[in-house]
Every structure is written in structure tokens, then in C-alpha cells.
Amino acid sequence: MTESPATQDANPNPLQIAYSPCPNDTFVFDAWAHGRVPGAPGLDVTFADIDITNSMAERGEFDILKVSYAVLPWVLDEYALLPCGGALGRGCGPLVLTREAGVDLTGKTVAVPSEKSTAYLLFRLWAADTLSGGVGEIVVLPFDQIMPAVRDGKVDAGLVIHEARFTYQNYGLNCLADMGEHWERTTGLPIPLGAIIAKRSLGAERLRQLADTVRTSVRMAWDDPEASRPYVREHAQEMDPAVADQHIGLYVNEFTADLGENGYAAIRGLLTRAAAEGLVPPLAPNALTFD
């Protein structure tokens, strides 16, 4: 986990924000984090893996966080879901990878990035529909360690997210199942992955301002993609630039600018089905209300 100082020094009290170093997040927040959004509040940015930001949200840390939609039932008393900035889409779901094709996962060990991740919820819903005997042990690993663990035989299968969709064949792995494909086929809805949340204590007017700022930052990134490239490359570590571009193209889309009716339907659908399976607490009636 690394931190960068506030980038808008005119504001002596920058907002504390945490998001991942993945290309979609750095692309979305580049303009805001670097003071290019007019009138936007300053930011003090912390980079952290999604499992860490989910835990931060449960502890009530940070003003703004990128989290899994799956963690919302535990945090929406304190945080509001912003209607923009997150990751939903089609053809972008988590994958279950194995060394051999056609493996039966009944009773097998599966590595996942977080037990409170959307990927894990989608996996459990898929498993409930397709594996009569259920899976065996679940092991939580940082997402960048999952493919090596599968390749090296430390686990039987791995649930992967992000750019792993484009790189798993480099590890000699096979895609056993696409969680997003299963979700879309059974619901017709887009795949909800990551959400942007902000403290309700900031107040309704401030929350609306933050949503406007996120939208502006997204649109500025779309209007001038070159401006965000240094920030994306700085934090994408060893990722091939072409893979980073694919990552952004897949995860930053119309739902990033605004969830809209289909986006909210997807979130409610996921959390309602997960609650019915006993995987998350049920949502309160107005839990997803923005302000």
C-alpha cells in the first residue's frame, strides 16, 4: 500500500481517498487527483488492493473508497453509494482458472481475492447453480498471487479479476468458467464489480459535488486519454501498456459515468440473490439511495 500527498494544496483539508493502482481506477481519478477538475476538493490518495479497501470501509476509514459491491450491505449505514466512478459492464466478469481443462471443482481448493468481493459472490452464485457438491476450502490471496498459485499447484483453481482476463494464458492456465457470462445469461443484467462510496456524514450537498467531480474526472480522461497515461503507467507496475489499455477499455464505460437504471438493477439483483443464499445481510429498503 502506497500513498501520495494531496495534490491540491489550496485546500488545507484534503479528502482521504483509497482506490486500487489498477489502470481503470488511475484513469478515472487522474484528473481529480492531479488538480485538473475545476473547483474540486483536494485529495490525499492511498493505493490499496480491493480486499484492503473493503476492510477500510468496514472500519469506517477514509472519506471516499473504491470497494466491492459485495461489501455494501455491511457499510451503507455509514457510507453512501456514489452513482458513478465504479466498475460495471458486460463481458468483464471474473474467471475461474485451472491448470487442466474441464476440472470438477467439487470439494477442491479455490483461491479468491476476497471473501467479501463481488467476484466471490458471483463465484458462489455460479457454484450454487452448477456444483451439486459445493467447493472445498477457500483461500484468500492477493489477486496478483492467484495465477502463480494455480500454476504451481498450490491450489486447485483460482478466481481472477482485472487484467488476469488478458494474461492467464501466459501462465499456461485454462478458463474453466466465466462468472460474468453466467451472471449475464441468468439475469440479463450487467456485471457489478467495484463501487465508489463516500461518507454520509459529508452531507447531501457535498455528496452531490463529489459525484459531479467524479463524472467530470471520467469525462476529462475520455476527452484526453494521453493526459492520464503517466499516472496509469506509474502504478500499473510491469503491466504491458496494451493490456492496460484493454483493461481501461473494458472497465471504464457508460456505467462509470452514471449507473443508470440498469446499473442499479444489477446491484440490487446481485445483493438480493446473495442475501437469499445467506452470503450477505439483506439490504435495507433505501440503502442504495444516493443522498
MODABEL-V43862 format. One record per residue. N is the residue number from 1. RES is the residue in one letter. PHI is phi as a letter, one per 40 degrees, with the letter a starting at -180 (NA if undefined). OMEGA is omega as a letter, one per 20 degrees, with the letter a starting at -180 (999 if undefined). D_FIRST is the distance of its C-alpha to the first C-alpha in Angstrom with 2 decimals. Layout:
N_RES_PHI_OMEGA_D_FIRST ; N_RES_PHI_OMEGA_D_FIRST
This chain:
1_M_NA_a_0.00 ; 2_T_b_a_3.79 ; 3_E_b_r_6.90 ; 4_S_b_a_10.41 ; 5_P_c_r_13.57 ; 6_A_d_a_16.14 ; 7_T_b_r_18.21 ; 8_Q_b_a_21.42 ; 9_D_c_r_22.71 ; 10_A_c_r_25.85 ; 11_N_c_a_24.14 ; 12_P_c_a_23.54 ; 13_N_b_a_21.68 ; 14_P_c_r_19.06 ; 15_L_c_r_17.75 ; 16_Q_c_a_14.29 ; 17_I_b_r_12.78 ; 18_A_b_r_9.80 ; 19_Y_a_a_10.15 ; 20_S_c_r_9.12 ; 21_P_c_a_9.26 ; 22_C_c_a_12.56 ; 23_P_d_a_15.74 ; 24_N_c_a_17.33 ; 25_D_c_r_14.80 ; 26_T_c_r_14.57 ; 27_F_c_a_18.35 ; 28_V_c_a_19.03 ; 29_F_c_a_17.21 ; 30_D_d_a_17.97 ; 31_A_c_r_21.22 ; 32_W_c_a_20.10 ; 33_A_c_a_16.95 ; 34_H_b_r_19.31 ; 35_G_g_a_22.18 ; 36_R_c_r_24.55 ; 37_V_c_a_25.37 ; 38_P_d_r_28.43 ; 39_G_g_a_28.32 ; 40_A_c_r_24.77 ; 41_P_c_r_22.88 ; 42_G_c_a_20.17 ; 43_L_b_r_16.48 ; 44_D_b_a_13.54 ; 45_V_c_r_10.64 ; 46_T_b_r_7.09 ; 47_F_c_a_5.46 ; 48_A_a_r_4.98 ; 49_D_c_a_7.61 ; 50_I_c_r_10.95 ; 51_D_c_r_11.64 ; 52_I_c_a_8.99 ; 53_T_c_r_10.36 ; 54_N_d_r_13.75 ; 55_S_c_r_13.46 ; 56_M_d_a_12.43 ; 57_A_c_r_15.56 ; 58_E_c_r_17.68 ; 59_R_c_r_17.01 ; 60_G_g_r_17.82 ; 61_E_c_r_14.73 ; 62_F_g_r_14.28 ; 63_D_c_a_17.23 ; 64_I_b_a_16.21 ; 65_L_a_r_14.04 ; 66_K_c_a_14.11 ; 67_V_b_r_15.13 ; 68_S_c_r_17.53 ; 69_Y_d_a_21.15 ; 70_A_c_a_21.73 ; 71_V_c_a_20.05 ; 72_L_d_a_22.30 ; 73_P_d_r_25.15 ; 74_W_c_a_23.14 ; 75_V_b_a_21.76 ; 76_L_c_r_24.47 ; 77_D_c_a_26.33 ; 78_E_c_a_23.68 ; 79_Y_b_r_22.24 ; 80_A_b_r_24.23 ; 81_L_c_r_23.65 ; 82_L_c_a_23.80 ; 83_P_c_a_26.30 ; 84_C_a_r_24.30 ; 85_G_g_a_21.02 ; 86_G_c_a_20.21 ; 87_A_b_r_21.02 ; 88_L_b_r_24.48 ; 89_G_i_r_26.99 ; 90_R_b_a_29.43 ; 91_G_g_a_29.12 ; 92_C_b_a_25.33 ; 93_G_c_r_25.01 ; 94_P_c_r_23.14 ; 95_L_b_r_25.09 ; 96_V_b_a_26.23 ; 97_L_b_r_26.48 ; 98_T_b_r_28.75 ; 99_R_c_a_30.21 ; 100_E_b_r_33.71 ; 101_A_c_r_35.00 ; 102_G_g_a_36.50 ; 103_V_c_r_35.02 ; 104_D_c_a_35.97 ; 105_L_c_a_32.84 ; 106_T_d_r_34.99 ; 107_G_g_a_33.79 ; 108_K_c_r_31.15 ; 109_T_c_a_27.55 ; 110_V_b_r_24.98 ; 111_A_c_r_21.22 ; 112_V_b_a_19.36 ; 113_P_c_r_15.78 ; 114_S_a_r_16.38 ; 115_E_c_r_19.66 ; 116_K_b_r_19.10 ; 117_S_c_r_18.36 ; 118_T_c_r_21.13 ; 119_A_d_a_21.34 ; 120_Y_c_r_22.29 ; 121_L_c_r_24.85 ; 122_L_c_r_26.37 ; 123_F_c_a_26.55 ; 124_R_c_r_28.27 ; 125_L_c_r_30.68 ; 126_W_c_a_31.47 ; 127_A_c_r_32.03 ; 128_A_c_a_34.29 ; 129_D_c_a_36.36 ; 130_T_b_a_36.61 ; 131_L_b_a_36.23 ; 132_S_c_a_39.10 ; 133_G_c_a_37.91 ; 134_G_g_r_34.21 ; 135_V_c_r_31.31 ; 136_G_c_a_30.63 ; 137_E_c_r_27.46 ; 138_I_b_a_24.12 ; 139_V_b_r_21.10 ; 140_V_c_r_17.53 ; 141_L_b_r_15.28 ; 142_P_d_a_12.11 ; 143_F_d_a_13.98 ; 144_D_c_r_13.84 ; 145_Q_b_a_15.56 ; 146_I_c_a_18.29 ; 147_M_c_r_20.68 ; 148_P_c_a_20.84 ; 149_A_c_r_21.58 ; 150_V_c_a_24.36 ; 151_R_d_a_25.70 ; 152_D_c_r_25.90 ; 153_G_g_r_27.65 ; 154_K_c_r_25.19 ; 155_V_b_a_25.47 ; 156_D_c_a_28.27 ; 157_A_a_r_26.36 ; 158_G_b_r_22.98 ; 159_L_c_a_22.01 ; 160_V_b_a_20.02 ; 161_I_b_r_18.69 ; 162_H_f_a_17.75 ; 163_E_c_r_18.98 ; 164_A_d_r_20.16 ; 165_R_d_a_23.28 ; 166_F_c_a_24.15 ; 167_T_b_a_23.28 ; 168_Y_c_a_24.28 ; 169_Q_c_r_27.69 ; 170_N_c_r_26.25 ; 171_Y_c_a_25.50 ; 172_G_g_a_29.07 ; 173_L_b_r_28.24 ; 174_N_b_r_30.34 ; 175_C_c_r_29.59 ; 176_L_c_a_31.34 ; 177_A_a_r_30.80 ; 178_D_b_a_29.17 ; 179_M_c_r_28.03 ; 180_G_c_r_28.32 ; 181_E_c_r_31.80 ; 182_H_c_r_32.87 ; 183_W_c_a_31.59 ; 184_E_c_a_33.34 ; 185_R_c_a_36.48 ; 186_T_c_a_36.84 ; 187_T_b_a_35.95 ; 188_G_g_a_36.45 ; 189_L_b_r_33.35 ; 190_P_c_a_30.22 ; 191_I_c_r_27.09 ; 192_P_c_a_24.66 ; 193_L_b_a_21.03 ; 194_G_b_a_18.43 ; 195_A_b_r_19.34 ; 196_I_b_r_18.55 ; 197_I_b_r_19.40 ; 198_A_a_a_20.15 ; 199_K_d_r_21.55 ; 200_R_c_a_25.30 ; 201_S_c_r_25.91 ; 202_L_c_r_25.37 ; 203_G_g_a_28.78 ; 204_A_c_a_30.34 ; 205_E_c_r_31.04 ; 206_R_c_r_27.48 ; 207_L_c_r_26.19 ; 208_R_c_r_28.73 ; 209_Q_c_a_27.63 ; 210_L_c_r_24.00 ; 211_A_c_r_25.30 ; 212_D_c_a_27.49 ; 213_T_c_r_24.70 ; 214_V_c_r_22.59 ; 215_R_d_r_25.79 ; 216_T_c_r_26.59 ; 217_S_c_r_23.23 ; 218_V_c_a_23.77 ; 219_R_c_r_27.35 ; 220_M_c_r_26.58 ; 221_A_c_r_24.27 ; 222_W_c_a_27.13 ; 223_D_c_a_29.71 ; 224_D_b_a_28.05 ; 225_P_d_a_25.63 ; 226_E_c_a_25.71 ; 227_A_c_a_24.13 ; 228_S_c_a_20.76 ; 229_R_d_r_20.80 ; 230_P_d_a_19.16 ; 231_Y_c_r_16.06 ; 232_V_c_a_16.06 ; 233_R_c_a_16.66 ; 234_E_d_a_14.11 ; 235_H_b_r_11.22 ; 236_A_c_r_13.38 ; 237_Q_f_a_13.15 ; 238_E_c_a_16.40 ; 239_M_c_r_17.61 ; 240_D_c_a_21.26 ; 241_P_d_r_21.98 ; 242_A_c_r_24.62 ; 243_V_c_r_22.31 ; 244_A_c_r_19.93 ; 245_D_c_r_23.13 ; 246_Q_c_r_24.21 ; 247_H_d_a_20.96 ; 248_I_c_a_21.43 ; 249_G_c_a_25.12 ; 250_L_c_a_24.71 ; 251_Y_c_r_22.12 ; 252_V_b_a_23.03 ; 253_N_a_a_26.62 ; 254_E_d_a_29.18 ; 255_F_c_r_27.31 ; 256_T_c_r_24.32 ; 257_A_c_r_26.87 ; 258_D_a_a_28.54 ; 259_L_c_a_28.48 ; 260_G_g_a_32.26 ; 261_E_c_a_34.60 ; 262_N_c_r_33.48 ; 263_G_c_r_29.79 ; 264_Y_c_r_30.56 ; 265_A_c_r_33.01 ; 266_A_c_a_30.41 ; 267_I_c_r_28.02 ; 268_R_c_a_30.98 ; 269_G_c_r_32.27 ; 270_L_c_a_29.14 ; 271_L_c_r_28.67 ; 272_T_c_r_32.44 ; 273_R_c_r_32.80 ; 274_A_c_r_29.85 ; 275_A_c_r_31.42 ; 276_A_c_r_34.75 ; 277_E_c_a_33.26 ; 278_G_g_a_31.87 ; 279_L_c_r_28.22 ; 280_V_a_r_27.25 ; 281_P_c_r_29.19 ; 282_P_c_r_31.58 ; 283_L_c_r_30.70 ; 284_A_c_a_32.73 ; 285_P_d_a_35.23 ; 286_N_b_a_33.56 ; 287_A_c_a_29.93 ; 288_L_c_r_28.95 ; 289_T_c_a_30.90 ; 290_F_c_a_28.96 ; 291_D_b_999_30.64
